[in-house]
């Protein structure tokens, strides 16, 4: 049971880092929204989104993890687009 608790603690630590990184990413997204608004660029850029997904999936050496990473980043980008739209209103 001690091993399970240690592993769960490790997951908790990773989760804390993930949350901090997501906060940082969303702060950058807000800056992107302001820049797009100033230049008249659209919120959704399918070429950029495909490139981001390809890049992050390519970073994953274990092919078993690639679909999960793609799904997570798709969700992150969907949330980023919602945040951008909210900031542009």
MARVO-785892 format. One record per residue: x, y, z of N, C-alpha, C in turn. Coordinates in pm, whole numbers, plus 50000, padded with zeros to 5 digits. Layout:
N
XYZXYZXYZ ...
This chain:
89
500814988150000500005000050000500865012750000 502005012150063502905023750067503365027449927 503605017249844504025019949706502925027149629 501695022749647500565029149580500445043749623 500615046249750500535059949802501645068649743 502845063149731503965070449671503665073849525 503125064149454502795066549313501715077249300 500725076649387499665086849385500225100649418 501175101249509501825113949541502585119349420 503235110349347503935114549225502945120149123 501815113549109500775118449017500295132249062 500085133949192499665147049244500675157949211 501955154749223502995164449192502985167949043 502825157948959502735160448815501515169048784 500395165848848499165173748828499385188448864 500095190948972500365204749012501195211948906 502175205148850502985211148744502145213448619 501285203748586500415205248470499495217348484 498915218948602498025230448625498795243548609 499985244248663500805256448650501125259148504 501445248748429501765250448287500525254348206 499375248548241498135252348172497795267048200 497975271248324497745285348357498645294248272 499915290648262500855298348181500425298348034 499995286847983499575285847843498355294547818 497385294447910496175302447891496455317347903 497425321147983497835335247988498415339547853 499175330747791499725333647659498595334247556 497615325347569496455325447480495745338947487 495625344547606495005357747619495785368247542 497115367547547497945376847470497765374547320 497655361947281497405358647140496075364647096 495055363647181493735369147148493825384147124 494565391147209494715405647191495435408747060 496465400947029497215403046906496345400246784 495575389346790494665386146680493615396946662 493105402046773492085412446765492665424946698 493885428546734494515440446677494785438846528 495095426646487495425424246346494235419446263 493125416246331491955411246259492055396646220 492985389446280493155375146249492025367146315 491615356246251490555347946309491055340046430 490125336346516490465328146633490965314546588 490265308346495490595294646453491525294846333 492655288346348493625286746239493885271746225 493155265146133493275250546122494685245946087 495415253746010496795249945975497665249646101 497545259846183498315260446308497915249046401 496605246446410496135235946500496675222246457 496645219446328497205206746279498695205746309 499405216846290500855216946316501155214446463 500375220646552500585218646696500345204046732 499245198446683498935184346714500025175046663 500485177446540501535168946484502805170046569 503155182346606504385184446682504325177446818 503215178946890503155172847023503075157647016 502355152446917502285137846903503665132346866 504385139546781505725135046743506695135246861 506405143146963507255143547082507105131047169 506035123647147505725111947230506355099547168 507365094247233508075082647179507215070047185 506445068547291505625056647309504335058247228 504215050447122503055051647033501735048747104 501775040947210500555038047286499975050747350 500835060647378500395072947443499955083647344 500325082047218500065092547119498585096247106 497655086647097496235090647087495765098747208 496205094947325495805102147447496355116347445 497605117847404498205131147397497475139647293 497145133747180496405141147077495055145647131 494385137047203493075140547258493195151647363 494185150547450494385160747553494675174247488 495545174447388495885187147325494735192647241 493925184047185492735188747115491815195847214 491645190047330490815196247434491425209447480 492725209647502493395222047544493185232947439 493355229547312493175239547207491725243947194 490785234747213489365238547212489075248547323 489615246047441489415255247553490095268647525 491245268247461491955280547427491135288947329 490515282447231489675289747135488485296047206 487885288847299486775294447376487225306747456 488405305747516488945316847593489205328847501 489785326147384490035336947288488735343847248 487725335847216486435341647175485845350147288 485975345347409485465352747525486205366047540 487505365847521488305378047534488025387847421 487615382847306487365391447191485985397947195 485125393347285483765399147295483755411847376 
